[in-house]
Amino acid sequence: MTVFVALALAVLTLALPARAAVPFDPFGSTAVDSPQDAAVPEHAPFVDRKGRPVDLGTLVRGDVPVVLAPVYYDCPNICSVSTASLTQSLALLTTLEHGRDYRVVFFSFDPREGPAEARKALASLQQRKMDYPALPDLAWLTGGPEAIEGVTRALGYRYAWDAGIGQYSHANAFAVLTPDGRLSRWINAISVEPTDLRLAITEAGAGTVGSMSDFLLMLCYQYDPVTGKYGRVIDVSIKGLAAVTLLCLFGFIGFALWQERRRARREGP
């Protein structure tokens, strides 16, 4: 029995390092899902860049859609690029106005970050001297582990700490919420196209925001959940219409030939 126990302990000792050596898989640990009926929790305590308490659940519920951006303020990689891309696209939305038609909320999913990191992120954007007067009015939030986990889990945003490199592995995407805090769309944050953002906000507002041209433009585009972007429906429609036209043409020609042969048989030689 003693020999058996010793062998079992030896096997476990060898197995533990082997298990720990399994490489971190960023693609398996991070993703963006769209859970059915996903919504921001009604109560989610955060603080803004000035250290004031903010309930994210209340903040995202109101009269207009909200662009909710989960970020990592001290991210050494692409987060700053994605944030700048979003801000630049917002500046180009000439038919929509922050506060009147939509609101933007950034929140860090790193519980170690606080108001100082939020202020630093805003200052970094301000140094780019973008033509976006609403930049100081955007919300920059940080929170504790429970609040962060509650929001990200509810919206289907997955991220993970990679101990090998000492950084968070995460998806680059922004959520567009309806005025009552429900998830409408995830938008690809790698390169935020103004048209995609405009359509997503208009769609989330269900016709309550944007101009008539925004609404008509939305009818010409279709959301692709794989790419997180909008594509022209009109291209598909034209191809479909062309196919139907060809079928009708061939059908007409076939019917005309059949009628001609039938008439010839009746008349005889």
Backbone as CSV, one residue per row, in Angstrom:
resi,resn,N_x,N_y,N_z,CA_x,CA_y,CA_z,C_x,C_y,C_z
1,MET,0.837,-1.208,0.000,0.000,0.000,0.000,0.868,1.252,0.000
2,THR,1.961,1.189,0.804,2.860,2.346,0.878,3.502,2.622,-0.470
3,VAL,3.871,1.545,-1.163,4.478,1.697,-2.487,3.474,2.297,-3.463
4,PHE,2.224,1.870,-3.380,1.180,2.394,-4.276,0.963,3.887,-4.057
5,VAL,0.896,4.299,-2.780,0.698,5.717,-2.460,1.860,6.542,-2.972
6,ALA,3.070,6.027,-2.808,4.255,6.754,-3.269,4.232,6.933,-4.777
7,LEU,3.834,5.871,-5.487,3.754,5.963,-6.947,2.681,6.966,-7.365
8,ALA,1.539,6.969,-6.672,0.455,7.899,-7.004,0.894,9.337,-6.803
9,LEU,1.600,9.598,-5.704,2.091,10.950,-5.445,3.101,11.376,-6.495
10,ALA,3.915,10.435,-6.931,4.914,10.757,-7.955,4.245,11.128,-9.268
11,VAL,3.183,10.387,-9.623,2.458,10.679,-10.861,1.809,12.054,-10.779
12,LEU,1.199,12.375,-9.627,0.563,13.680,-9.462,1.583,14.802,-9.521
13,THR,2.737,14.574,-8.942,3.796,15.594,-8.948,4.260,15.886,-10.360
14,LEU,4.355,14.844,-11.171,4.763,15.030,-12.567,3.646,15.663,-13.382
15,ALA,2.407,15.361,-13.040,1.278,15.853,-13.833,1.024,17.327,-13.608
16,LEU,1.260,17.823,-12.400,0.964,19.220,-12.105,1.775,20.193,-12.937
17,PRO,3.102,20.032,-13.050,3.851,20.956,-13.901,3.428,20.870,-15.351
18,ALA,3.071,19.645,-15.796,2.662,19.492,-17.193,1.386,20.264,-17.450
19,ARG,0.475,20.257,-16.464,-0.775,20.989,-16.636,-0.534,22.495,-16.632
20,ALA,0.379,22.938,-15.755,0.668,24.365,-15.662,1.364,24.879,-16.903
21,ALA,1.992,23.959,-17.642,2.750,24.367,-18.821,1.877,24.553,-20.051
22,VAL,0.573,24.256,-19.919,-0.327,24.440,-21.056,-0.340,25.909,-21.445
23,PRO,-0.038,26.235,-22.697,0.048,27.643,-23.099,-1.298,28.349,-23.035
24,PHE,-1.235,29.634,-22.765,-2.445,30.458,-22.709,-3.014,30.610,-24.113
25,ASP,-4.310,30.386,-24.237,-4.980,30.496,-25.535,-5.844,31.750,-25.544
26,PRO,-5.354,32.853,-26.156,-6.133,34.094,-26.149,-7.427,33.990,-26.931
27,PHE,-7.451,33.127,-27.948,-8.652,33.013,-28.772,-9.732,32.203,-28.067
28,GLY,-9.322,31.276,-27.210,-10.300,30.489,-26.482,-10.819,31.188,-25.244
29,SER,-10.056,32.160,-24.754,-10.423,32.852,-23.519,-11.120,34.178,-23.756
30,THR,-11.022,34.701,-24.959,-11.607,36.013,-25.246,-12.533,35.917,-26.443
31,ALA,-13.626,36.623,-26.364,-14.586,36.635,-27.473,-15.679,37.642,-27.155
32,VAL,-16.519,37.876,-28.136,-17.694,38.721,-27.945,-18.911,37.919,-28.367
33,ASP,-19.809,37.700,-27.446,-21.043,36.980,-27.731,-22.203,37.975,-27.741
34,SER,-23.352,37.490,-28.112,-24.566,38.317,-28.071,-25.672,37.512,-27.404
35,PRO,-25.621,37.409,-26.063,-26.642,36.630,-25.357,-28.047,37.162,-25.636
36,GLN,-28.994,36.257,-25.670,-30.378,36.667,-25.904,-30.865,37.565,-24.766
37,ASP,-31.498,38.671,-25.136,-32.026,39.634,-24.164,-30.938,40.205,-23.253
38,ALA,-29.720,40.328,-23.785,-28.615,40.871,-22.993,-28.868,42.334,-22.653
39,ALA,-28.525,42.706,-21.435,-28.714,44.088,-20.985,-27.745,44.384,-19.853
40,VAL,-27.396,45.633,-19.709,-26.549,46.056,-18.594,-27.347,45.893,-17.300
41,PRO,-26.742,45.329,-16.252,-27.460,45.202,-14.978,-28.010,46.549,-14.508
42,GLU,-29.130,46.509,-13.823,-29.764,47.752,-13.380,-28.902,48.525,-12.390
43,HIS,-28.077,47.798,-11.636,-27.199,48.463,-10.677,-25.770,47.957,-10.873
44,ALA,-24.862,48.873,-11.181,-23.459,48.533,-11.389,-22.619,49.719,-10.909
45,PRO,-22.085,49.656,-9.678,-21.360,50.796,-9.109,-19.968,50.995,-9.710
46,PHE,-19.756,52.161,-10.295,-18.458,52.554,-10.837,-18.127,53.943,-10.297
47,VAL,-16.966,54.463,-10.685,-16.614,55.855,-10.381,-16.133,56.503,-11.670
48,ASP,-16.340,57.815,-11.798,-15.901,58.511,-13.001,-14.455,58.981,-12.853
49,ARG,-13.964,59.725,-13.817,-12.553,60.132,-13.816,-12.226,61.120,-12.701
50,LYS,-13.247,61.678,-12.085,-13.033,62.590,-10.958,-13.250,61.902,-9.610
51,GLY,-13.468,60.584,-9.661,-13.650,59.828,-8.432,-15.052,59.851,-7.881
52,ARG,-15.995,60.392,-8.619,-17.377,60.464,-8.153,-18.111,59.156,-8.453
53,PRO,-18.945,58.665,-7.532,-19.680,57.415,-7.771,-20.692,57.564,-8.903
54,VAL,-20.737,56.551,-9.745,-21.663,56.526,-10.883,-22.278,55.134,-10.973
55,ASP,-23.568,55.064,-11.123,-24.238,53.779,-11.332,-24.372,53.573,-12.837
56,LEU,-23.570,52.661,-13.371,-23.576,52.437,-14.819,-24.940,51.980,-15.307
57,GLY,-25.632,51.191,-14.488,-26.959,50.721,-14.871,-27.935,51.858,-15.089
58,THR,-27.807,52.896,-14.277,-28.666,54.073,-14.431,-28.177,54.957,-15.566
59,LEU,-26.852,55.069,-15.695,-26.258,55.953,-16.696,-26.640,55.570,-18.119
60,VAL,-26.722,54.269,-18.403,-26.989,53.833,-19.776,-28.477,53.752,-20.088
61,ARG,-29.302,54.071,-19.107,-30.748,54.049,-19.342,-31.277,55.476,-19.368
62,GLY,-31.973,55.798,-20.451,-32.476,57.157,-20.600,-33.272,57.302,-21.873
63,ASP,-33.023,58.379,-22.597,-33.806,58.669,-23.801,-33.075,58.365,-25.099
64,VAL,-31.765,58.078,-25.035,-30.990,57.907,-26.267,-30.128,56.647,-26.196
65,PRO,-29.700,56.129,-27.352,-28.792,54.980,-27.369,-27.448,55.338,-26.732
66,VAL,-26.722,54.307,-26.313,-25.416,54.497,-25.676,-24.380,53.613,-26.362
67,VAL,-23.234,54.212,-26.690,-22.089,53.442,-27.166,-21.264,53.111,-25.927
68,LEU,-21.224,51.845,-25.559,-20.526,51.402,-24.353,-19.232,50.705,-24.765
69,ALA,-18.108,51.265,-24.335,-16.802,50.770,-24.777,-16.022,50.144,-23.627
70,PRO,-15.947,48.805,-23.570,-15.074,48.167,-22.587,-13.621,48.309,-23.041
71,VAL,-12.793,48.899,-22.215,-11.408,49.170,-22.596,-10.467,48.814,-21.454
72,TYR,-9.190,48.973,-21.739,-8.109,48.684,-20.808,-7.207,49.908,-20.917
73,TYR,-7.392,50.874,-20.010,-6.758,52.184,-20.152,-5.242,52.111,-20.335
74,ASP,-4.592,51.190,-19.629,-3.134,51.063,-19.722,-2.703,50.009,-20.735
75,CYS,-3.598,49.639,-21.624,-3.276,48.633,-22.644,-2.118,49.130,-23.511
76,PRO,-1.042,48.346,-23.635,0.108,48.781,-24.429,-0.039,48.478,-25.917
77,ASN,-1.150,47.887,-26.276,-1.312,47.472,-27.669,-2.303,48.351,-28.427
78,ILE,-3.460,47.772,-28.799,-4.328,48.451,-29.761,-5.482,49.224,-29.128
79,CYS,-5.628,49.182,-27.814,-6.770,49.865,-27.177,-6.806,51.356,-27.497
80,SER,-5.647,52.017,-27.406,-5.620,53.460,-27.672,-5.985,53.757,-29.117
81,VAL,-5.591,52.864,-30.024,-5.929,53.038,-31.440,-7.432,52.889,-31.637
82,SER,-8.021,51.890,-30.992,-9.466,51.669,-31.106,-10.251,52.833,-30.518
83,THR,-9.788,53.338,-29.382,-10.456,54.476,-28.748,-10.387,55.709,-29.638
84,ALA,-9.213,55.940,-30.230,-9.055,57.085,-31.133,-9.914,56.919,-32.378
85,SER,-9.998,55.677,-32.891,-10.807,55.409,-34.079,-12.281,55.696,-33.803
86,LEU,-12.752,55.286,-32.626,-14.142,55.552,-32.255,-14.393,57.051,-32.158
87,THR,-13.487,57.757,-31.512,-13.660,59.198,-31.322,-13.643,59.942,-32.652
88,GLN,-12.752,59.543,-33.544,-12.687,60.185,-34.860,-13.971,59.956,-35.640
89,SER,-14.519,58.746,-35.546,-15.773,58.454,-36.243,-16.928,59.246,-35.644
90,LEU,-16.928,59.396,-34.325,-17.970,60.199,-33.679,-17.925,61.642,-34.163
91,ALA,-16.711,62.149,-34.368,-16.555,63.531,-34.831,-17.136,63.727,-36.224
92,LEU,-17.223,62.633,-36.997,-17.727,62.721,-38.369,-19.241,62.523,-38.457
93,LEU,-19.876,62.250,-37.347,-21.335,62.061,-37.348,-22.014,63.424,-37.268
94,THR,-22.023,64.120,-38.371,-22.529,65.500,-38.388,-24.034,65.591,-38.154
95,THR,-24.760,64.508,-38.448,-26.219,64.550,-38.262,-26.635,64.124,-36.858
96,LEU,-25.681,63.622,-36.077,-25.979,63.177,-34.718,-25.156,63.988,-33.719
97,GLU,-25.739,64.259,-32.574,-25.074,65.079,-31.564,-25.022,64.345,-30.230
98,HIS,-23.829,64.349,-29.614,-23.669,63.689,-28.320,-24.557,64.360,-27.273
99,GLY,-25.234,63.545,-26.503,-26.147,64.063,-25.489,-27.568,64.171,-25.999
100,ARG,-27.728,64.633,-27.214,-29.065,64.759,-27.804,-29.495,63.469,-28.486
101,ASP,-28.573,62.841,-29.232,-28.909,61.653,-30.015,-28.255,60.374,-29.488
102,TYR,-27.198,60.497,-28.739,-26.489,59.321,-28.217,-25.571,59.764,-27.081
103,ARG,-25.061,58.796,-26.328,-24.045,59.054,-25.313,-22.953,58.006,-25.444
104,VAL,-21.765,58.338,-24.980,-20.629,57.415,-25.044,-20.092,57.184,-23.636
105,VAL,-19.894,55.918,-23.295,-19.376,55.557,-21.977,-18.223,54.573,-22.150
106,PHE,-17.053,54.943,-21.672,-15.910,54.037,-21.609,-15.844,53.472,-20.190
107,PHE,-15.530,52.188,-20.067,-15.273,51.644,-18.733,-14.143,50.621,-18.820
108,SER,-13.287,50.640,-17.816,-12.148,49.726,-17.796,-12.555,48.389,-17.198
109,PHE,-12.094,47.303,-17.833,-12.371,45.980,-17.271,-11.215,45.510,-16.382
110,ASP,-10.241,46.392,-16.136,-9.135,46.085,-15.228,-9.453,46.700,-13.863
111,PRO,-9.769,45.892,-12.857,-10.154,46.441,-11.547,-9.021,47.166,-10.833
112,ARG,-7.796,47.022,-11.314,-6.664,47.721,-10.692,-6.610,49.183,-11.108
113,GLU,-7.318,49.529,-12.190,-7.284,50.901,-12.680,-8.301,51.767,-11.944
114,GLY,-7.991,53.063,-11.873,-8.860,53.990,-11.168,-9.002,55.297,-11.920
115,PRO,-9.495,56.332,-11.265,-9.693,57.630,-11.914,-8.437,58.195,-12.564
116,ALA,-7.274,57.952,-11.980,-6.029,58.484,-12.556,-5.794,57.922,-13.954
117,GLU,-6.022,56.625,-14.126,-5.846,56.011,-15.449,-6.906,56.517,-16.425
118,ALA,-8.111,56.751,-15.931,-9.179,57.275,-16.789,-8.834,58.679,-17.275
119,ARG,-8.321,59.513,-16.377,-7.926,60.876,-16.770,-6.769,60.843,-17.766
120,LYS,-5.869,59.918,-17.573,-4.729,59.782,-18.482,-5.197,59.396,-19.882
121,ALA,-6.184,58.500,-19.966,-6.715,58.079,-21.267,-7.375,59.247,-21.985
122,LEU,-8.133,60.048,-21.247,-8.765,61.225,-21.844,-7.715,62.227,-22.308
123,ALA,-6.699,62.463,-21.487,-5.641,63.413,-21.847,-4.904,62.968,-23.103
124,SER,-4.720,61.655,-23.240,-4.043,61.128,-24.430,-4.837,61.435,-25.690
125,LEU,-6.162,61.319,-25.603,-7.004,61.639,-26.757,-7.006,63.135,-27.037
126,GLN,-7.024,63.924,-25.993,-7.034,65.376,-26.170,-5.761,65.876,-26.842
127,GLN,-4.666,65.171,-26.636,-3.403,65.552,-27.268,-3.435,65.355,-28.780
128,ARG,-4.351,64.529,-29.243,-4.477,64.311,-30.685,-5.191,65.474,-31.369
129,LYS,-5.734,66.383,-30.572,-6.392,67.596,-31.076,-7.468,67.266,-32.121
130,MET,-8.368,66.372,-31.752,-9.469,66.005,-32.637,-10.536,67.092,-32.637
131,ASP,-11.202,67.221,-33.736,-12.282,68.200,-33.852,-13.582,67.565,-33.358
132,TYR,-13.631,67.331,-32.060,-14.802,66.701,-31.444,-15.074,67.395,-30.113
133,PRO,-15.875,68.450,-30.135,-16.120,69.261,-28.934,-16.682,68.475,-27.754
134,ALA,-17.357,67.349,-28.033,-18.006,66.597,-26.955,-17.040,65.697,-26.193
135,LEU,-15.766,65.662,-26.589,-14.803,64.747,-25.972,-14.778,64.848,-24.443
136,PRO,-14.739,66.039,-23.851,-14.718,66.119,-22.377,-16.008,65.629,-21.721
137,ASP,-17.086,65.521,-22.494,-18.374,65.109,-21.932,-18.553,63.592,-21.904
138,LEU,-17.639,62.860,-22.539,-17.754,61.406,-22.541,-17.458,60.873,-21.141
139,ALA,-18.088,59.760,-20.788,-17.892,59.168,-19.460,-16.714,58.197,-19.486
140,TRP,-15.829,58.339,-18.499,-14.655,57.473,-18.364,-14.719,56.843,-16.979
141,LEU,-15.065,55.556,-16.918,-15.360,54.909,-15.644,-14.366,53.811,-15.290
142,THR,-14.248,53.564,-13.999,-13.504,52.418,-13.475,-14.339,51.824,-12.353
143,GLY,-14.095,50.547,-12.055,-14.903,49.899,-11.031,-14.207,48.713,-10.411
144,GLY,-14.900,48.083,-9.478,-14.370,46.916,-8.802,-14.650,45.638,-9.570
145,PRO,-14.052,44.533,-9.138,-14.202,43.252,-9.853,-15.647,42.811,-10.043
146,GLU,-16.473,42.947,-9.007,-17.856,42.470,-9.104,-18.664,43.279,-10.112
147,ALA,-18.504,44.591,-10.085,-19.252,45.442,-11.020,-18.819,45.175,-12.454
148,ILE,-17.513,45.061,-12.661,-16.985,44.806,-14.002,-17.463,43.460,-14.519
149,GLU,-17.351,42.439,-13.673,-17.769,41.095,-14.069,-19.259,41.053,-14.378
150,GLY,-20.046,41.773,-13.601,-21.488,41.787,-13.829,-21.860,42.365,-15.178
151,VAL,-21.191,43.451,-15.569,-21.493,44.101,-16.850,-20.979,43.277,-18.021
152,THR,-19.726,42.846,-17.950,-19.138,42.114,-19.079,-19.818,40.764,-19.291
153,ARG,-20.135,40.087,-18.209,-20.809,38.790,-18.341,-22.204,38.962,-18.936
154,ALA,-22.911,39.989,-18.497,-24.274,40.220,-18.986,-24.293,40.511,-20.481
155,LEU,-23.267,41.190,-20.980,-23.228,41.570,-22.396,-22.480,40.563,-23.266
156,GLY,-21.879,39.549,-22.649,-21.176,38.543,-23.436,-19.783,38.946,-23.864
157,TYR,-19.156,39.850,-23.103,-17.791,40.297,-23.427,-16.817,39.510,-22.558
158,ARG,-15.949,38.701,-23.209,-15.025,37.846,-22.472,-13.587,38.317,-22.654
159,TYR,-12.843,38.289,-21.586,-11.440,38.694,-21.590,-10.715,37.843,-20.549
160,ALA,-9.398,37.857,-20.567,-8.650,37.024,-19.622,-7.263,37.607,-19.396
161,TRP,-6.750,37.376,-18.216,-5.410,37.833,-17.870,-4.386,36.814,-18.355
162,ASP,-3.428,37.272,-19.141,-2.358,36.416,-19.649,-1.136,36.630,-18.763
163,ALA,-0.927,35.707,-17.824,0.183,35.850,-16.882,1.534,35.768,-17.575
164,GLY,1.571,35.115,-18.731,2.834,34.970,-19.447,3.416,36.292,-19.910
165,ILE,2.549,37.227,-20.282,3.022,38.529,-20.763,2.608,39.665,-19.828
166,GLY,1.839,39.328,-18.790,1.429,40.352,-17.837,0.469,41.366,-18.412
167,GLN,-0.443,40.904,-19.276,-1.406,41.802,-19.905,-2.754,41.092,-20.031
168,TYR,-3.778,41.889,-20.281,-5.097,41.325,-20.557,-5.209,40.993,-22.040
169,SER,-5.769,39.835,-22.303,-6.137,39.479,-23.671,-7.631,39.736,-23.793
170,HIS,-8.020,40.469,-24.814,-9.430,40.865,-24.902,-9.824,41.144,-26.340
171,ALA,-11.122,41.126,-26.580,-11.652,41.450,-27.902,-11.705,42.962,-28.059
172,ASN,-11.635,43.422,-29.297,-11.751,44.848,-29.589,-13.116,45.102,-30.206
173,ALA,-14.053,45.491,-29.372,-15.418,45.724,-29.841,-16.121,46.690,-28.904
174,PHE,-17.059,47.446,-29.468,-17.866,48.387,-28.698,-19.327,47.960,-28.784
175,ALA,-20.027,48.053,-27.671,-21.446,47.696,-27.646,-22.297,48.933,-27.906
176,VAL,-23.346,48.758,-28.681,-24.324,49.826,-28.888,-25.606,49.380,-28.195
177,LEU,-26.052,50.183,-27.239,-27.203,49.831,-26.411,-28.434,50.635,-26.794
178,THR,-29.580,50.041,-26.610,-30.844,50.755,-26.799,-31.038,51.704,-25.611
179,PRO,-31.961,52.654,-25.709,-32.161,53.596,-24.603,-32.524,52.951,-23.267
180,ASP,-33.012,51.711,-23.287,-33.347,51.050,-22.023,-32.250,50.102,-21.553
181,GLY,-31.042,50.237,-22.132,-29.894,49.486,-21.644,-29.700,48.106,-22.225
182,ARG,-30.488,47.735,-23.229,-30.340,46.415,-23.848,-29.285,46.451,-24.954
183,LEU,-28.625,45.312,-25.160,-27.610,45.212,-26.205,-28.269,45.177,-27.573
184,SER,-27.886,46.095,-28.438,-28.403,46.120,-29.803,-27.404,45.481,-30.757
185,ARG,-26.163,45.935,-30.725,-25.129,45.436,-31.629,-23.756,45.549,-30.978
186,TRP,-22.843,44.693,-31.442,-21.418,44.849,-31.170,-20.775,45.384,-32.442
187,ILE,-19.956,46.416,-32.310,-19.285,47.020,-33.451,-17.794,46.718,-33.384
188,ASN,-17.229,46.292,-34.506,-15.790,46.038,-34.588,-15.022,47.313,-34.276
189,ALA,-14.129,47.247,-33.282,-13.425,48.450,-32.832,-12.050,48.619,-33.454
190,ILE,-11.611,47.654,-34.244,-10.290,47.771,-34.858,-10.242,48.983,-35.772
191,SER,-11.259,49.138,-36.572,-11.361,50.303,-37.453,-12.834,50.686,-37.526
192,VAL,-13.216,51.658,-36.735,-14.627,52.036,-36.638,-15.004,52.931,-37.809
193,GLU,-15.871,52.420,-38.674,-16.329,53.206,-39.813,-17.473,54.123,-39.373
194,PRO,-17.437,55.391,-39.751,-18.518,56.309,-39.376,-19.895,55.810,-39.794
195,THR,-19.967,55.190,-40.985,-21.259,54.683,-41.457,-21.778,53.581,-40.547
196,ASP,-20.889,52.662,-40.129,-21.301,51.591,-39.227,-21.812,52.158,-37.907
197,LEU,-21.100,53.135,-37.389,-21.485,53.732,-36.111,-22.814,54.470,-36.232
198,ARG,-22.954,55.202,-37.298,-24.188,55.964,-37.542,-25.391,55.034,-37.665
199,LEU,-25.222,53.951,-38.418,-26.315,53.000,-38.602,-26.654,52.289,-37.302
200,ALA,-25.616,51.912,-36.539,-25.848,51.200,-35.284,-26.603,52.069,-34.287
201,ILE,-26.234,53.341,-34.200,-26.920,54.254,-33.282,-28.360,54.481,-33.732
202,THR,-28.548,54.673,-35.043,-29.896,54.887,-35.578,-30.777,53.666,-35.337
203,GLU,-30.207,52.485,-35.564,-30.962,51.252,-35.357,-31.313,51.059,-33.884
204,ALA,-30.346,51.321,-33.001,-30.593,51.158,-31.564,-31.660,52.125,-31.073
205,GLY,-31.733,53.300,-31.719,-32.737,54.281,-31.337,-34.113,53.976,-31.861
206,ALA,-34.217,52.954,-32.735,-35.515,52.520,-33.282,-36.302,53.681,-33.868
207,GLY,-35.596,54.546,-34.615,-36.272,55.644,-35.290,-36.449,56.891,-34.457
208,THR,-35.987,56.873,-33.199,-36.156,58.053,-32.345,-35.003,59.032,-32.472
209,VAL,-33.893,58.610,-33.089,-32.749,59.500,-33.285,-32.362,59.474,-34.754
210,GLY,-31.629,60.501,-35.169,-31.179,60.558,-36.555,-32.205,61.210,-37.460
211,SER,-31.742,61.534,-38.657,-32.603,62.177,-39.641,-33.262,61.135,-40.536
212,MET,-34.119,61.596,-41.450,-34.754,60.694,-42.398,-33.716,60.023,-43.281
213,SER,-32.654,60.755,-43.630,-31.598,60.168,-44.463,-30.888,59.046,-43.719
214,ASP,-30.718,59.184,-42.391,-30.115,58.115,-41.601,-30.995,56.870,-41.640
215,PHE,-32.310,57.070,-41.515,-33.242,55.944,-41.525,-33.243,55.252,-42.880
216,LEU,-33.255,56.038,-43.967,-33.242,55.459,-45.310,-31.933,54.733,-45.574
217,LEU,-30.828,55.294,-45.064,-29.535,54.648,-45.243,-29.514,53.303,-44.533
218,MET,-30.143,53.229,-43.370,-30.188,51.988,-42.616,-30.909,50.896,-43.396
219,LEU,-31.929,51.282,-44.184,-32.676,50.309,-44.977,-31.827,49.702,-46.082
220,CYS,-30.763,50.408,-46.479,-29.912,49.942,-47.570,-28.739,49.103,-47.076
221,TYR,-28.628,48.924,-45.774,-27.510,48.176,-45.213,-28.023,47.052,-44.332
222,GLN,-27.181,46.035,-44.198,-27.524,44.897,-43.355,-26.353,44.602,-42.432
223,TYR,-26.650,44.344,-41.155,-25.608,44.090,-40.164,-25.067,42.679,-40.312
224,ASP,-23.729,42.551,-40.270,-23.065,41.256,-40.335,-22.458,40.975,-38.961
225,PRO,-23.023,40.053,-38.175,-22.515,39.801,-36.831,-21.127,39.184,-36.808
226,VAL,-20.690,38.590,-37.909,-19.356,37.985,-37.961,-18.276,39.055,-38.002
227,THR,-18.478,40.063,-38.851,-17.480,41.125,-38.988,-17.740,42.300,-38.062
228,GLY,-18.963,42.382,-37.521,-19.304,43.524,-36.684,-19.459,44.796,-37.485
229,LYS,-19.777,44.659,-38.757,-19.933,45.808,-39.642,-21.228,45.689,-40.437
230,TYR,-21.561,46.762,-41.140,-22.752,46.781,-41.983,-22.326,46.678,-43.444
231,GLY,-23.076,45.901,-44.229,-22.810,45.777,-45.657,-24.019,46.209,-46.448
232,ARG,-23.785,46.604,-47.670,-24.882,47.101,-48.504,-25.858,45.987,-48.871
233,VAL,-27.094,46.175,-48.503,-28.143,45.244,-48.923,-28.436,45.443,-50.394
234,ILE,-28.242,46.656,-50.880,-28.597,46.974,-52.261,-27.793,46.144,-53.253
235,ASP,-26.525,45.818,-52.888,-25.712,44.987,-53.779,-26.345,43.615,-53.949
236,VAL,-26.777,43.037,-52.818,-27.426,41.727,-52.873,-28.750,41.825,-53.612
237,SER,-29.468,42.915,-53.381,-30.772,43.092,-54.026,-30.634,43.180,-55.536
238,ILE,-29.622,43.919,-55.992,-29.413,44.070,-57.434,-29.078,42.730,-58.069
239,LYS,-28.220,41.949,-57.386,-27.866,40.633,-57.918,-29.093,39.730,-57.971
240,GLY,-29.910,39.788,-56.920,-31.119,38.977,-56.911,-32.094,39.403,-57.984
241,LEU,-32.233,40.719,-58.171,-33.134,41.238,-59.199,-32.657,40.836,-60.586
242,ALA,-31.342,40.859,-60.797,-30.791,40.461,-62.094,-31.084,38.990,-62.374
243,ALA,-30.949,38.150,-61.337,-31.221,36.724,-61.515,-32.692,36.489,-61.853
244,VAL,-33.581,37.186,-61.153,-35.016,37.048,-61.427,-35.340,37.520,-62.837
245,THR,-34.711,38.621,-63.268,-34.938,39.148,-64.617,-34.519,38.139,-65.674
246,LEU,-33.356,37.515,-65.468,-32.882,36.511,-66.427,-33.831,35.320,-66.483
247,LEU,-34.296,34.875,-65.322,-35.229,33.751,-65.302,-36.515,34.091,-66.046
248,CYS,-37.011,35.301,-65.827,-38.228,35.731,-66.524,-37.995,35.807,-68.032
249,LEU,-36.824,36.302,-68.426,-36.501,36.425,-69.843,-36.438,35.060,-70.506
250,PHE,-35.723,34.128,-69.852,-35.627,32.782,-70.412,-37.000,32.113,-70.445
251,GLY,-37.800,32.353,-69.423,-39.141,31.786,-69.400,-39.995,32.329,-70.528
252,PHE,-39.888,33.635,-70.795,-40.656,34.252,-71.873,-40.230,33.693,-73.229
253,ILE,-38.901,33.573,-73.423,-38.395,33.029,-74.694,-38.867,31.591,-74.878
254,GLY,-38.777,30.783,-73.799,-39.212,29.394,-73.886,-40.693,29.285,-74.201
255,PHE,-41.492,30.139,-73.555,-42.935,30.128,-73.803,-43.241,30.540,-75.236
256,ALA,-42.527,31.539,-75.769,-42.744,31.999,-77.143,-42.401,30.895,-78.139
257,LEU,-41.282,30.184,-77.909,-40.893,29.087,-78.804,-41.918,27.961,-78.761
258,TRP,-42.413,27.667,-77.554,-43.420,26.614,-77.424,-44.696,26.990,-78.168
259,GLN,-45.115,28.236,-78.075,-46.296,28.715,-78.779,-46.101,28.639,-80.288
260,GLU,-44.898,28.982,-80.745,-44.608,28.953,-82.182,-44.675,27.527,-82.713
261,ARG,-44.095,26.583,-81.985,-44.125,25.189,-82.421,-45.553,24.640,-82.394
262,ARG,-46.309,25.023,-81.401,-47.691,24.560,-81.313,-48.514,25.080,-82.482
263,ARG,-48.286,26.337,-82.856,-49.007,26.923,-83.974,-48.613,26.232,-85.284
264,ALA,-47.325,25.906,-85.404,-46.847,25.253,-86.627,-47.464,23.866,-86.777
265,ARG,-47.613,23.127,-85.686,-48.211,21.797,-85.753,-49.679,21.879,-86.144
266,ARG,-50.373,22.896,-85.683,-51.785,23.052,-86.028,-51.975,23.378,-87.502
267,GLU,-51.131,24.249,-88.013,-51.278,24.659,-89.408,-50.857,23.552,-90.361
268,GLY,-49.960,22.688,-89.914,-49.533,21.573,-90.750,-48.645,22.012,-91.893
269,PRO,-48.213,21.021,-92.756,-47.344,21.349,-93.898,-48.112,22.100,-94.982
